[in-house]
Amino acid sequence: MTVGEDLIDIIDGQKLGGYSKPEFIYTREINLFSTISKNFAFSLSVFWNTLYNLIVENNVIANNILKAWFDNSGKMETKGVEASILLTFNSQIKFEIGGTYQNTIDKQHNIDASYSPNFIGYFKLGYQLRNKLILSLTGNYRSSMKPFYSNYPKLTEDYESTGIDIGWTSRQVPGNFIISINCKINNFLFKNTFVNIHCSNMFNTQIYYPTFSINNAWADMGTLGAKRKFIITVGHKF
């Protein structure tokens, strides 16, 4: 089997190659924001997004020749809801929590979209003691994600098409919940000197990201993210 080099061709009456239309997104959204009191605020958003004319790769086999091309045949649809709550206990302590639930469908193949978690959430807790000490604790949650989906055909030992897509190139990666903490001390040792200590992924949670192409199929469990990390910054305000 050889790969066709022509980007413009006609096979079985189908014109291959070329994309002349701009990618397009159509958004419908309803937003609600309410400040119930000076200590409590609430927001809610319901959305429905449709993406048309996405530039994607397609292929066809004819006369034992595989031809691949890009065109505007991609389409996705997302429906979801987003909400957040902000609490201010006093001038020193603030707490915010929120999340987004969404369902994104790849309409070209009628499957769940790659790299698209159904739920993401977060919280932020902050404490400030005058202008001397600032502490913050954050948490971020991300649900499971699908890997790259290949629409190239599976081949027999004689390089004949089986008529079945290769499909998902690896396993679905699990979700994770990451906690990070930050501490800033102003006027540390000397006036206008500060030190900032940041620890990301405090509990050393194992993070997996989905594979992003057929060339990464060796990473059948996904690729690993960063482990616990510390960053210490010392500075002076002039």
LINVEN-V491575 format. One record per backbone hydrogen bond with DSSP energy under -0.5 kcal/mol. NH is the residue of the N-H (numbers start at 1). CO is the residue of the C=O. If there is no record, write none. Layout:
NH|CO ; NH|CO
This chain:
2|64 ; 4|2 ; 4|66 ; 9|7 ; 9|16 ; 11|14 ; 14|11 ; 15|13 ; 16|9 ; 24|52 ; 26|50 ; 27|25 ; 28|48 ; 30|46 ; 32|44 ; 34|42 ; 36|34 ; 36|40 ; 37|40 ; 40|37 ; 41|86 ; 42|34 ; 43|84 ; 44|32 ; 45|82 ; 46|30 ; 47|80 ; 48|28 ; 49|78 ; 50|26 ; 51|76 ; 52|24 ; 52|50 ; 54|74 ; 56|54 ; 56|71 ; 58|69 ; 60|67 ; 62|65 ; 65|62 ; 66|2 ; 67|60 ; 67|65 ; 69|58 ; 71|56 ; 74|54 ; 76|51 ; 77|105 ; 78|49 ; 79|103 ; 80|47 ; 81|101 ; 82|45 ; 83|99 ; 84|43 ; 85|97 ; 86|41 ; 87|95 ; 88|39 ; 89|87 ; 89|93 ; 90|93 ; 94|126 ; 95|87 ; 96|124 ; 97|85 ; 98|122 ; 99|83 ; 100|120 ; 101|81 ; 102|118 ; 103|79 ; 105|77 ; 105|103 ; 106|111 ; 107|75 ; 107|105 ; 108|75 ; 109|106 ; 110|106 ; 111|106 ; 113|104 ; 115|146 ; 116|113 ; 117|115 ; 118|144 ; 120|100 ; 121|141 ; 122|98 ; 123|139 ; 124|96 ; 125|137 ; 126|94 ; 127|135 ; 128|92 ; 129|133 ; 130|128 ; 132|129 ; 133|129 ; 134|184 ; 135|127 ; 136|182 ; 137|125 ; 138|180 ; 139|123 ; 140|178 ; 141|121 ; 142|176 ; 143|119 ; 145|173 ; 148|211 ; 150|148 ; 150|167 ; 151|149 ; 154|164 ; 156|160 ; 159|156 ; 162|154 ; 166|152 ; 167|150 ; 169|148 ; 171|220 ; 173|145 ; 176|142 ; 178|140 ; 180|138 ; 181|199 ; 182|136 ; 183|197 ; 184|134 ; 185|195 ; 186|132 ; 186|184 ; 188|193 ; 189|187 ; 190|188 ; 193|190 ; 194|235 ; 195|185 ; 196|233 ; 197|183 ; 198|196 ; 198|231 ; 199|181 ; 200|229 ; 202|179 ; 204|201 ; 209|223 ; 216|213 ; 217|214 ; 219|216 ; 220|218 ; 222|219 ; 223|209 ; 225|207 ; 229|200 ; 231|198 ; 233|196 ; 235|194 ; 237|192 ; 238|236
